[in-house]
């Protein structure tokens, strides 16, 4: 074909590959966690689909010989999702190539397999840290060689014709160039993502430091400042401080002293430690500052890095009376968390700043001498402390005071969602010291682990483990109390053919929509809807008779129909479900037998033509249900 047409075909195919790489990059930016098995498989499907699409848009290299860049996405996916992604992409592309048929099926599948082997090699290189330009070029050359191997498998007459025309060089060059461009894209994108992650980590570390950390230029203007610096300076935000100097926040006298210290440091830029002080609101604030030089790549001094800690409390401790030395020493040893000290009468005599940040309703000016009961009551009435729903406020306050007086640790939940752990240390002189530790992250992590262990990741329904455990408990309770209990098993009809026809991503979306209407059809707060496995769901209906269960099942049948999810391979041309139901009987020994009866009813529903409800209780009820649903 003409050079211009060949270039257009090459650029069009490269554009499709670039689109797939861009989609993958955007998704990875949104999902910051490590690649899971499911996400690796999803990437494999994406790049396998891309390779399949390229087979439908080949370019004519010579008259009668067409080419495409399918091996490029098949190789590149290994750099992103490893062997799992490479294998998935190879399976998807091989299936499409076999479906297309033709005399070149064997050669085409062979090329796909070879490209997936190159992808696995690339994944190994990435794992071992080989990301240099030379590694990219070697990887691209190896993948381009796949095209030559495929060329060698062609019939001798065709191969000789291509070689005589020099097409093998062009084929090698196009695949090499396509692989190199795509691989460089992945390399640059990976480096960008790693740099962004490191920058965000550094930003969070600096922002989370309890002490003031800032960088100034040689003129004393702030270049960088963390939150602690803004608090120390009295600034509204860190962004407000950029470009300003100490003269914007301190008195001229104090700012002049600070500037003099900085000029002396600039004259001899070596790490140094010094103490500084300034006046604020009639009080002396003492600072311990460590200064270090900031040099550019050429070794030129560009700024001053300062790490400043407010040591006013330590200075005041040195001036306290000996009679309070033991109390102050105990408080100093526990300064890492919120601290409050109560005397023998249960009245607050000392606290730290973190205590006030945990309980913002506490007025620092008027809290001294207040009892713990008064402080807790104020927190409950203001809504800052959240108590259990079934607890009376005054009774809860009395119990919490008793726990403190008896050195019993406890936990408090605040209205903003934070959790605080109380640790009590009794004092020999009477009274106690309470440490308040923020355990919100531990609580959140525990809740996340609990959710991961109990919820289905696709549908957000209860998983099989929760279903089995709940059914056993509800079954035992119902059997002891002679209460009603019904069970429902639901299966999506012809779902395998749906996946084969529309693909697994569409199947996942269909299951999510179906699970939503199943949940909506049940009794809120009573019934448990679970994903039993694959396309099968189960519903536990406590205190529900078989008739009530049947009515809910009918609603589900209609609700799924109303979704109108197309299914070309289904007799109804839409997705339908079959439902089997069973109820608790005196002859049942355990919950497993109830599941078996319900499963048998489901089998009867599918045998009756699907898209219906069947009950283990007998044909009469099942036929009536079928007529009502059909109506």
Secondary structure as a PSIPRED ss2 file (coil, helix, strand):
# PSIPRED VFORMAT (PSIPRED V4.0)

   1 X C   1.000  0.000  0.000
   2 X C   1.000  0.000  0.000
   3 X H   0.000  1.000  0.000
   4 X H   0.000  1.000  0.000
   5 X H   0.000  1.000  0.000
   6 X H   0.000  1.000  0.000
   7 X H   0.000  1.000  0.000
   8 X H   0.000  1.000  0.000
   9 X H   0.000  1.000  0.000
  10 X H   0.000  1.000  0.000
  11 X H   0.000  1.000  0.000
  12 X H   0.000  1.000  0.000
  13 X H   0.000  1.000  0.000
  14 X H   0.000  1.000  0.000
  15 X H   0.000  1.000  0.000
  16 X H   0.000  1.000  0.000
  17 X H   0.000  1.000  0.000
  18 X H   0.000  1.000  0.000
  19 X H   0.000  1.000  0.000
  20 X H   0.000  1.000  0.000
  21 X H   0.000  1.000  0.000
  22 X H   0.000  1.000  0.000
  23 X H   0.000  1.000  0.000
  24 X H   0.000  1.000  0.000
  25 X H   0.000  1.000  0.000
  26 X H   0.000  1.000  0.000
  27 X H   0.000  1.000  0.000
  28 X H   0.000  1.000  0.000
  29 X H   0.000  1.000  0.000
  30 X H   0.000  1.000  0.000
  31 X C   1.000  0.000  0.000
  32 X C   1.000  0.000  0.000
  33 X C   1.000  0.000  0.000
  34 X C   1.000  0.000  0.000
  35 X C   1.000  0.000  0.000
  36 X C   1.000  0.000  0.000
  37 X H   0.000  1.000  0.000
  38 X H   0.000  1.000  0.000
  39 X H   0.000  1.000  0.000
  40 X H   0.000  1.000  0.000
  41 X H   0.000  1.000  0.000
  42 X H   0.000  1.000  0.000
  43 X H   0.000  1.000  0.000
  44 X H   0.000  1.000  0.000
  45 X H   0.000  1.000  0.000
  46 X H   0.000  1.000  0.000
  47 X H   0.000  1.000  0.000
  48 X H   0.000  1.000  0.000
  49 X H   0.000  1.000  0.000
  50 X H   0.000  1.000  0.000
  51 X H   0.000  1.000  0.000
  52 X H   0.000  1.000  0.000
  53 X H   0.000  1.000  0.000
  54 X H   0.000  1.000  0.000
  55 X H   0.000  1.000  0.000
  56 X C   1.000  0.000  0.000
  57 X C   1.000  0.000  0.000
  58 X C   1.000  0.000  0.000
  59 X E   0.000  0.000  1.000
  60 X E   0.000  0.000  1.000
  61 X E   0.000  0.000  1.000
  62 X E   0.000  0.000  1.000
  63 X C   1.000  0.000  0.000
  64 X C   1.000  0.000  0.000
  65 X E   0.000  0.000  1.000
  66 X E   0.000  0.000  1.000
  67 X E   0.000  0.000  1.000
  68 X C   1.000  0.000  0.000
  69 X C   1.000  0.000  0.000
  70 X H   0.000  1.000  0.000
  71 X H   0.000  1.000  0.000
  72 X H   0.000  1.000  0.000
  73 X H   0.000  1.000  0.000
  74 X H   0.000  1.000  0.000
  75 X H   0.000  1.000  0.000
  76 X H   0.000  1.000  0.000
  77 X H   0.000  1.000  0.000
  78 X H   0.000  1.000  0.000
  79 X H   0.000  1.000  0.000
  80 X H   0.000  1.000  0.000
  81 X H   0.000  1.000  0.000
  82 X H   0.000  1.000  0.000
  83 X H   0.000  1.000  0.000
  84 X H   0.000  1.000  0.000
  85 X H   0.000  1.000  0.000
  86 X H   0.000  1.000  0.000
  87 X H   0.000  1.000  0.000
  88 X H   0.000  1.000  0.000
  89 X H   0.000  1.000  0.000
  90 X H   0.000  1.000  0.000
  91 X H   0.000  1.000  0.000
  92 X H   0.000  1.000  0.000
  93 X H   0.000  1.000  0.000
  94 X H   0.000  1.000  0.000
  95 X H   0.000  1.000  0.000
  96 X H   0.000  1.000  0.000
  97 X H   0.000  1.000  0.000
  98 X H   0.000  1.000  0.000
  99 X H   0.000  1.000  0.000
 100 X H   0.000  1.000  0.000
 101 X C   1.000  0.000  0.000
 102 X C   1.000  0.000  0.000
 103 X C   1.000  0.000  0.000
 104 X C   1.000  0.000  0.000
 105 X H   0.000  1.000  0.000
 106 X H   0.000  1.000  0.000
 107 X H   0.000  1.000  0.000
 108 X H   0.000  1.000  0.000
 109 X H   0.000  1.000  0.000
 110 X H   0.000  1.000  0.000
 111 X H   0.000  1.000  0.000
 112 X H   0.000  1.000  0.000
 113 X H   0.000  1.000  0.000
 114 X H   0.000  1.000  0.000
 115 X H   0.000  1.000  0.000
 116 X H   0.000  1.000  0.000
 117 X H   0.000  1.000  0.000
 118 X H   0.000  1.000  0.000
 119 X H   0.000  1.000  0.000
 120 X H   0.000  1.000  0.000
 121 X H   0.000  1.000  0.000
 122 X H   0.000  1.000  0.000
 123 X H   0.000  1.000  0.000
 124 X H   0.000  1.000  0.000
 125 X H   0.000  1.000  0.000
 126 X H   0.000  1.000  0.000
 127 X H   0.000  1.000  0.000
 128 X C   1.000  0.000  0.000
 129 X C   1.000  0.000  0.000
 130 X C   1.000  0.000  0.000
 131 X C   1.000  0.000  0.000
 132 X C   1.000  0.000  0.000
 133 X H   0.000  1.000  0.000
 134 X H   0.000  1.000  0.000
 135 X H   0.000  1.000  0.000
 136 X H   0.000  1.000  0.000
 137 X H   0.000  1.000  0.000
 138 X H   0.000  1.000  0.000
 139 X H   0.000  1.000  0.000
 140 X H   0.000  1.000  0.000
 141 X H   0.000  1.000  0.000
 142 X H   0.000  1.000  0.000
 143 X H   0.000  1.000  0.000
 144 X H   0.000  1.000  0.000
 145 X H   0.000  1.000  0.000
 146 X H   0.000  1.000  0.000
 147 X H   0.000  1.000  0.000
 148 X H   0.000  1.000  0.000
 149 X H   0.000  1.000  0.000
 150 X H   0.000  1.000  0.000
 151 X H   0.000  1.000  0.000
 152 X H   0.000  1.000  0.000
 153 X C   1.000  0.000  0.000
 154 X C   1.000  0.000  0.000
 155 X C   1.000  0.000  0.000
 156 X H   0.000  1.000  0.000
 157 X H   0.000  1.000  0.000
 158 X H   0.000  1.000  0.000
 159 X H   0.000  1.000  0.000
 160 X H   0.000  1.000  0.000
 161 X H   0.000  1.000  0.000
 162 X H   0.000  1.000  0.000
 163 X H   0.000  1.000  0.000
 164 X H   0.000  1.000  0.000
 165 X C   1.000  0.000  0.000
 166 X C   1.000  0.000  0.000
 167 X H   0.000  1.000  0.000
 168 X H   0.000  1.000  0.000
 169 X H   0.000  1.000  0.000
 170 X H   0.000  1.000  0.000
 171 X H   0.000  1.000  0.000
 172 X H   0.000  1.000  0.000
 173 X H   0.000  1.000  0.000
 174 X H   0.000  1.000  0.000
 175 X H   0.000  1.000  0.000
 176 X H   0.000  1.000  0.000
 177 X H   0.000  1.000  0.000
 178 X H   0.000  1.000  0.000
 179 X H   0.000  1.000  0.000
 180 X H   0.000  1.000  0.000
 181 X H   0.000  1.000  0.000
 182 X H   0.000  1.000  0.000
 183 X H   0.000  1.000  0.000
 184 X H   0.000  1.000  0.000
 185 X H   0.000  1.000  0.000
 186 X H   0.000  1.000  0.000
 187 X H   0.000  1.000  0.000
 188 X H   0.000  1.000  0.000
 189 X H   0.000  1.000  0.000
 190 X H   0.000  1.000  0.000
 191 X H   0.000  1.000  0.000
 192 X H   0.000  1.000  0.000
 193 X H   0.000  1.000  0.000
 194 X H   0.000  1.000  0.000
 195 X H   0.000  1.000  0.000
 196 X H   0.000  1.000  0.000
 197 X H   0.000  1.000  0.000
 198 X H   0.000  1.000  0.000
 199 X H   0.000  1.000  0.000
 200 X H   0.000  1.000  0.000
 201 X H   0.000  1.000  0.000
 202 X H   0.000  1.000  0.000
 203 X H   0.000  1.000  0.000
 204 X H   0.000  1.000  0.000
 205 X H   0.000  1.000  0.000
 206 X H   0.000  1.000  0.000
 207 X H   0.000  1.000  0.000
 208 X H   0.000  1.000  0.000
 209 X C   1.000  0.000  0.000
 210 X C   1.000  0.000  0.000
 211 X C   1.000  0.000  0.000
 212 X E   0.000  0.000  1.000
 213 X E   0.000  0.000  1.000
 214 X E   0.000  0.000  1.000
 215 X E   0.000  0.000  1.000
 216 X E   0.000  0.000  1.000
 217 X E   0.000  0.000  1.000
 218 X C   1.000  0.000  0.000
 219 X C   1.000  0.000  0.000
 220 X C   1.000  0.000  0.000
 221 X C   1.000  0.000  0.000
 222 X E   0.000  0.000  1.000
 223 X E   0.000  0.000  1.000
 224 X E   0.000  0.000  1.000
 225 X E   0.000  0.000  1.000
 226 X C   1.000  0.000  0.000
 227 X H   0.000  1.000  0.000
 228 X H   0.000  1.000  0.000
 229 X H   0.000  1.000  0.000
 230 X H   0.000  1.000  0.000
 231 X H   0.000  1.000  0.000
 232 X H   0.000  1.000  0.000
 233 X H   0.000  1.000  0.000
 234 X C   1.000  0.000  0.000
 235 X C   1.000  0.000  0.000
 236 X C   1.000  0.000  0.000
 237 X C   1.000  0.000  0.000
 238 X H   0.000  1.000  0.000
 239 X H   0.000  1.000  0.000
 240 X H   0.000  1.000  0.000
 241 X H   0.000  1.000  0.000
 242 X C   1.000  0.000  0.000
 243 X C   1.000  0.000  0.000
 244 X C   1.000  0.000  0.000
 245 X C   1.000  0.000  0.000
 246 X H   0.000  1.000  0.000
 247 X H   0.000  1.000  0.000
 248 X H   0.000  1.000  0.000
 249 X C   1.000  0.000  0.000
 250 X C   1.000  0.000  0.000
 251 X C   1.000  0.000  0.000
 252 X H   0.000  1.000  0.000
 253 X H   0.000  1.000  0.000
 254 X H   0.000  1.000  0.000
 255 X H   0.000  1.000  0.000
 256 X H   0.000  1.000  0.000
 257 X H   0.000  1.000  0.000
 258 X H   0.000  1.000  0.000
 259 X H   0.000  1.000  0.000
 260 X H   0.000  1.000  0.000
 261 X H   0.000  1.000  0.000
 262 X H   0.000  1.000  0.000
 263 X H   0.000  1.000  0.000
 264 X H   0.000  1.000  0.000
 265 X H   0.000  1.000  0.000
 266 X H   0.000  1.000  0.000
 267 X H   0.000  1.000  0.000
 268 X C   1.000  0.000  0.000
 269 X C   1.000  0.000  0.000
 270 X C   1.000  0.000  0.000
 271 X C   1.000  0.000  0.000
 272 X E   0.000  0.000  1.000
 273 X E   0.000  0.000  1.000
 274 X E   0.000  0.000  1.000
 275 X E   0.000  0.000  1.000
 276 X E   0.000  0.000  1.000
 277 X E   0.000  0.000  1.000
 278 X E   0.000  0.000  1.000
 279 X E   0.000  0.000  1.000
 280 X E   0.000  0.000  1.000
 281 X C   1.000  0.000  0.000
 282 X C   1.000  0.000  0.000
 283 X E   0.000  0.000  1.000
 284 X E   0.000  0.000  1.000
 285 X E   0.000  0.000  1.000
 286 X E   0.000  0.000  1.000
 287 X E   0.000  0.000  1.000
 288 X E   0.000  0.000  1.000
 289 X E   0.000  0.000  1.000
 290 X E   0.000  0.000  1.000
 291 X E   0.000  0.000  1.000
 292 X E   0.000  0.000  1.000
 293 X E   0.000  0.000  1.000
 294 X E   0.000  0.000  1.000
 295 X E   0.000  0.000  1.000
 296 X C   1.000  0.000  0.000
 297 X C   1.000  0.000  0.000
 298 X C   1.000  0.000  0.000
 299 X C   1.000  0.000  0.000
 300 X C   1.000  0.000  0.000
 301 X E   0.000  0.000  1.000
 302 X E   0.000  0.000  1.000
 303 X E   0.000  0.000  1.000
 304 X E   0.000  0.000  1.000
 305 X E   0.000  0.000  1.000
 306 X E   0.000  0.000  1.000
 307 X E   0.000  0.000  1.000
 308 X E   0.000  0.000  1.000
 309 X E   0.000  0.000  1.000
 310 X E   0.000  0.000  1.000
 311 X C   1.000  0.000  0.000
 312 X H   0.000  1.000  0.000
 313 X H   0.000  1.000  0.000
 314 X H   0.000  1.000  0.000
 315 X H   0.000  1.000  0.000
 316 X H   0.000  1.000  0.000
 317 X H   0.000  1.000  0.000
 318 X H   0.000  1.000  0.000
 319 X H   0.000  1.000  0.000
 320 X C   1.000  0.000  0.000
 321 X C   1.000  0.000  0.000
 322 X H   0.000  1.000  0.000
 323 X H   0.000  1.000  0.000
 324 X H   0.000  1.000  0.000
 325 X H   0.000  1.000  0.000
 326 X H   0.000  1.000  0.000
 327 X H   0.000  1.000  0.000
 328 X H   0.000  1.000  0.000
 329 X H   0.000  1.000  0.000
 330 X H   0.000  1.000  0.000
 331 X H   0.000  1.000  0.000
 332 X H   0.000  1.000  0.000
 333 X H   0.000  1.000  0.000
 334 X C   1.000  0.000  0.000
 335 X C   1.000  0.000  0.000
 336 X C   1.000  0.000  0.000
 337 X C   1.000  0.000  0.000
 338 X E   0.000  0.000  1.000
 339 X E   0.000  0.000  1.000
 340 X E   0.000  0.000  1.000
 341 X E   0.000  0.000  1.000
 342 X E   0.000  0.000  1.000
 343 X C   1.000  0.000  0.000
 344 X C   1.000  0.000  0.000
 345 X C   1.000  0.000  0.000
 346 X C   1.000  0.000  0.000
 347 X E   0.000  0.000  1.000
 348 X E   0.000  0.000  1.000
 349 X E   0.000  0.000  1.000
 350 X E   0.000  0.000  1.000
 351 X E   0.000  0.000  1.000
 352 X C   1.000  0.000  0.000
 353 X H   0.000  1.000  0.000
 354 X H   0.000  1.000  0.000
 355 X H   0.000  1.000  0.000
 356 X H   0.000  1.000  0.000
 357 X H   0.000  1.000  0.000
 358 X H   0.000  1.000  0.000
 359 X C   1.000  0.000  0.000
 360 X C   1.000  0.000  0.000
 361 X C   1.000  0.000  0.000
 362 X C   1.000  0.000  0.000
 363 X C   1.000  0.000  0.000
 364 X C   1.000  0.000  0.000
 365 X C   1.000  0.000  0.000
 366 X C   1.000  0.000  0.000
 367 X C   1.000  0.000  0.000
 368 X C   1.000  0.000  0.000
 369 X C   1.000  0.000  0.000
 370 X C   1.000  0.000  0.000
 371 X E   0.000  0.000  1.000
 372 X H   0.000  1.000  0.000
 373 X H   0.000  1.000  0.000
 374 X H   0.000  1.000  0.000
 375 X H   0.000  1.000  0.000
 376 X H   0.000  1.000  0.000
 377 X H   0.000  1.000  0.000
 378 X H   0.000  1.000  0.000
 379 X H   0.000  1.000  0.000
 380 X H   0.000  1.000  0.000
 381 X H   0.000  1.000  0.000
 382 X H   0.000  1.000  0.000
 383 X C   1.000  0.000  0.000
 384 X C   1.000  0.000  0.000
 385 X E   0.000  0.000  1.000
 386 X E   0.000  0.000  1.000
 387 X C   1.000  0.000  0.000
 388 X C   1.000  0.000  0.000
 389 X C   1.000  0.000  0.000
 390 X C   1.000  0.000  0.000
 391 X C   1.000  0.000  0.000
 392 X C   1.000  0.000  0.000
 393 X H   0.000  1.000  0.000
 394 X H   0.000  1.000  0.000
 395 X H   0.000  1.000  0.000
 396 X H   0.000  1.000  0.000
 397 X H   0.000  1.000  0.000
 398 X H   0.000  1.000  0.000
 399 X H   0.000  1.000  0.000
 400 X H   0.000  1.000  0.000
 401 X H   0.000  1.000  0.000
 402 X H   0.000  1.000  0.000
 403 X H   0.000  1.000  0.000
 404 X H   0.000  1.000  0.000
 405 X H   0.000  1.000  0.000
 406 X C   1.000  0.000  0.000
 407 X C   1.000  0.000  0.000
 408 X C   1.000  0.000  0.000
 409 X C   1.000  0.000  0.000
 410 X E   0.000  0.000  1.000
 411 X E   0.000  0.000  1.000
 412 X E   0.000  0.000  1.000
 413 X E   0.000  0.000  1.000
 414 X E   0.000  0.000  1.000
 415 X C   1.000  0.000  0.000
 416 X C   1.000  0.000  0.000
 417 X C   1.000  0.000  0.000
 418 X C   1.000  0.000  0.000
 419 X E   0.000  0.000  1.000
 420 X E   0.000  0.000  1.000
 421 X E   0.000  0.000  1.000
 422 X E   0.000  0.000  1.000
 423 X E   0.000  0.000  1.000
 424 X E   0.000  0.000  1.000
 425 X E   0.000  0.000  1.000
 426 X E   0.000  0.000  1.000
 427 X C   1.000  0.000  0.000
 428 X C   1.000  0.000  0.000
 429 X C   1.000  0.000  0.000
 430 X C   1.000  0.000  0.000
 431 X C   1.000  0.000  0.000
 432 X E   0.000  0.000  1.000
 433 X E   0.000  0.000  1.000
 434 X E   0.000  0.000  1.000
 435 X E   0.000  0.000  1.000
 436 X E   0.000  0.000  1.000
 437 X E   0.000  0.000  1.000
 438 X E   0.000  0.000  1.000
 439 X C   1.000  0.000  0.000
 440 X H   0.000  1.000  0.000
 441 X H   0.000  1.000  0.000
 442 X H   0.000  1.000  0.000
 443 X H   0.000  1.000  0.000
 444 X H   0.000  1.000  0.000
 445 X H   0.000  1.000  0.000
 446 X H   0.000  1.000  0.000
 447 X H   0.000  1.000  0.000
 448 X H   0.000  1.000  0.000
 449 X H   0.000  1.000  0.000
 450 X H   0.000  1.000  0.000
 451 X H   0.000  1.000  0.000
 452 X H   0.000  1.000  0.000
 453 X H   0.000  1.000  0.000
 454 X H   0.000  1.000  0.000
 455 X E   0.000  0.000  1.000
 456 X C   1.000  0.000  0.000
 457 X C   1.000  0.000  0.000
 458 X C   1.000  0.000  0.000
 459 X C   1.000  0.000  0.000
 460 X C   1.000  0.000  0.000
 461 X C   1.000  0.000  0.000
 462 X E   0.000  0.000  1.000
 463 X C   1.000  0.000  0.000
 464 X H   0.000  1.000  0.000
 465 X H   0.000  1.000  0.000
 466 X H   0.000  1.000  0.000
 467 X H   0.000  1.000  0.000
 468 X H   0.000  1.000  0.000
 469 X H   0.000  1.000  0.000
 470 X H   0.000  1.000  0.000
 471 X H   0.000  1.000  0.000
 472 X H   0.000  1.000  0.000
 473 X H   0.000  1.000  0.000
 474 X H   0.000  1.000  0.000
 475 X H   0.000  1.000  0.000
 476 X H   0.000  1.000  0.000
 477 X H   0.000  1.000  0.000
 478 X H   0.000  1.000  0.000
 479 X H   0.000  1.000  0.000
 480 X H   0.000  1.000  0.000
 481 X H   0.000  1.000  0.000
 482 X C   1.000  0.000  0.000
 483 X C   1.000  0.000  0.000
 484 X C   1.000  0.000  0.000
 485 X E   0.000  0.000  1.000
 486 X E   0.000  0.000  1.000
 487 X E   0.000  0.000  1.000
 488 X E   0.000  0.000  1.000
 489 X E   0.000  0.000  1.000
 490 X E   0.000  0.000  1.000
 491 X E   0.000  0.000  1.000
 492 X E   0.000  0.000  1.000
 493 X C   1.000  0.000  0.000
 494 X C   1.000  0.000  0.000
 495 X H   0.000  1.000  0.000
 496 X H   0.000  1.000  0.000
 497 X H   0.000  1.000  0.000
 498 X H   0.000  1.000  0.000
 499 X H   0.000  1.000  0.000
 500 X H   0.000  1.000  0.000
 501 X H   0.000  1.000  0.000
 502 X H   0.000  1.000  0.000
 503 X C   1.000  0.000  0.000
 504 X H   0.000  1.000  0.000
 505 X H   0.000  1.000  0.000
 506 X H   0.000  1.000  0.000
 507 X H   0.000  1.000  0.000
 508 X H   0.000  1.000  0.000
 509 X H   0.000  1.000  0.000
 510 X H   0.000  1.000  0.000
 511 X H   0.000  1.000  0.000
 512 X H   0.000  1.000  0.000
 513 X H   0.000  1.000  0.000
 514 X H   0.000  1.000  0.000
 515 X H   0.000  1.000  0.000
 516 X H   0.000  1.000  0.000
 517 X H   0.000  1.000  0.000
 518 X H   0.000  1.000  0.000
 519 X H   0.000  1.000  0.000
 520 X H   0.000  1.000  0.000
 521 X H   0.000  1.000  0.000
 522 X C   1.000  0.000  0.000
 523 X C   1.000  0.000  0.000
 524 X C   1.000  0.000  0.000
 525 X C   1.000  0.000  0.000
 526 X C   1.000  0.000  0.000
 527 X C   1.000  0.000  0.000
 528 X E   0.000  0.000  1.000
 529 X E   0.000  0.000  1.000
 530 X E   0.000  0.000  1.000
 531 X E   0.000  0.000  1.000
 532 X E   0.000  0.000  1.000
 533 X E   0.000  0.000  1.000
 534 X C   1.000  0.000  0.000
 535 X C   1.000  0.000  0.000
 536 X E   0.000  0.000  1.000
 537 X E   0.000  0.000  1.000
 538 X E   0.000  0.000  1.000
 539 X E   0.000  0.000  1.000
 540 X E   0.000  0.000  1.000
 541 X E   0.000  0.000  1.000
 542 X E   0.000  0.000  1.000
 543 X C   1.000  0.000  0.000
 544 X C   1.000  0.000  0.000
 545 X C   1.000  0.000  0.000
 546 X H   0.000  1.000  0.000
 547 X H   0.000  1.000  0.000
 548 X H   0.000  1.000  0.000
 549 X H   0.000  1.000  0.000
 550 X H   0.000  1.000  0.000
 551 X H   0.000  1.000  0.000
 552 X H   0.000  1.000  0.000
 553 X H   0.000  1.000  0.000
 554 X H   0.000  1.000  0.000
 555 X H   0.000  1.000  0.000
 556 X H   0.000  1.000  0.000
 557 X H   0.000  1.000  0.000
 558 X H   0.000  1.000  0.000
 559 X H   0.000  1.000  0.000
 560 X H   0.000  1.000  0.000
 561 X H   0.000  1.000  0.000
 562 X H   0.000  1.000  0.000
 563 X H   0.000  1.000  0.000
 564 X C   1.000  0.000  0.000
 565 X C   1.000  0.000  0.000
 566 X E   0.000  0.000  1.000
 567 X C   1.000  0.000  0.000
 568 X C   1.000  0.000  0.000
 569 X C   1.000  0.000  0.000
 570 X C   1.000  0.000  0.000
 571 X C   1.000  0.000  0.000
 572 X C   1.000  0.000  0.000
 573 X C   1.000  0.000  0.000
 574 X E   0.000  0.000  1.000
 575 X C   1.000  0.000  0.000
 576 X C   1.000  0.000  0.000
 577 X E   0.000  0.000  1.000
 578 X E   0.000  0.000  1.000
 579 X E   0.000  0.000  1.000
 580 X E   0.000  0.000  1.000
 581 X E   0.000  0.000  1.000
 582 X E   0.000  0.000  1.000
 583 X E   0.000  0.000  1.000
 584 X C   1.000  0.000  0.000
 585 X C   1.000  0.000  0.000
 586 X C   1.000  0.000  0.000
 587 X C   1.000  0.000  0.000
 588 X C   1.000  0.000  0.000
 589 X C   1.000  0.000  0.000
 590 X C   1.000  0.000  0.000
 591 X H   0.000  1.000  0.000
 592 X H   0.000  1.000  0.000
 593 X H   0.000  1.000  0.000
 594 X H   0.000  1.000  0.000
 595 X H   0.000  1.000  0.000
 596 X H   0.000  1.000  0.000
 597 X H   0.000  1.000  0.000
 598 X H   0.000  1.000  0.000
 599 X H   0.000  1.000  0.000
 600 X H   0.000  1.000  0.000
 601 X H   0.000  1.000  0.000
 602 X H   0.000  1.000  0.000
 603 X H   0.000  1.000  0.000
 604 X H   0.000  1.000  0.000
 605 X H   0.000  1.000  0.000
 606 X H   0.000  1.000  0.000
 607 X H   0.000  1.000  0.000
 608 X C   1.000  0.000  0.000
 609 X C   1.000  0.000  0.000
 610 X C   1.000  0.000  0.000
 611 X C   1.000  0.000  0.000
 612 X C   1.000  0.000  0.000
 613 X E   0.000  0.000  1.000
 614 X E   0.000  0.000  1.000
 615 X E   0.000  0.000  1.000
 616 X C   1.000  0.000  0.000
 617 X C   1.000  0.000  0.000
 618 X C   1.000  0.000  0.000
 619 X H   0.000  1.000  0.000
 620 X H   0.000  1.000  0.000
 621 X H   0.000  1.000  0.000
 622 X H   0.000  1.000  0.000
 623 X H   0.000  1.000  0.000
 624 X H   0.000  1.000  0.000
 625 X H   0.000  1.000  0.000
 626 X H   0.000  1.000  0.000
 627 X H   0.000  1.000  0.000
 628 X H   0.000  1.000  0.000
 629 X H   0.000  1.000  0.000
 630 X H   0.000  1.000  0.000
 631 X C   1.000  0.000  0.000
